[in-house]
């Protein structure tokens, strides 16, 4: 992580959760008067690879859902672990 990213996350980010890959998901603290939506982002563990974002967190990042979904609640019994 670069120093600029570290400072931005430390000053303005609020940790929302992590996934099974170790990725951390953040949102902007507070609410901007100009922004219609709250800024959301992910910090990848290891190399930045977008295919390592689980579907429940992808939906949250792209404003499909307001709150992150619980993985156990959304994962059907037939779904295999992502490789």
C-alpha positions, -999 to +999 in steps of 0.1 A: +000+000+000+013+034-009+017+061+018-010+083+001-035+054+002-026+046+038-031+082+049-064+086+030-078+054+045-065+063+080-080+098+079-112+093+059-120+056+057-143+035+079-138-002+078-170-020+069-157-056+068-134-082+053-139-113+031-125-148+031-096-136+008-085-110+034-097-080+013-108-051+034-138-029+025-142+007+034-166+036+031-161+073+035-167+086+071-195+110+074-215+123+045-206+149+019-233+174+011-223+173-026-221+136-030-253+117-038-237+084-028-212+074-002-178+065-016-169+028-012-137+010-020-117-022-014-081-027-004-069-060-018-047-084+002-018-091-021-020-082-058-050-061-069-072-086-086-109-077-091-120-113-097-111-120-060-141-099-048-170-122-037-205-115-052-219-102-019-192-076-016-194-068-054-230-059-049-222-036-020-193-019-039-215-012-069-244+002-048-268-027-056-274-031-019-271-007+010-256-030+035-231-057+029-247-091+027-238-119+051-220-146+031-238-174+049-272-159+042-266-155+005-246-186-004-267-215-016-256-249-005-246-260-040-222-231-047-186-240-046-157-219-032-142-195-057-107-206-070 
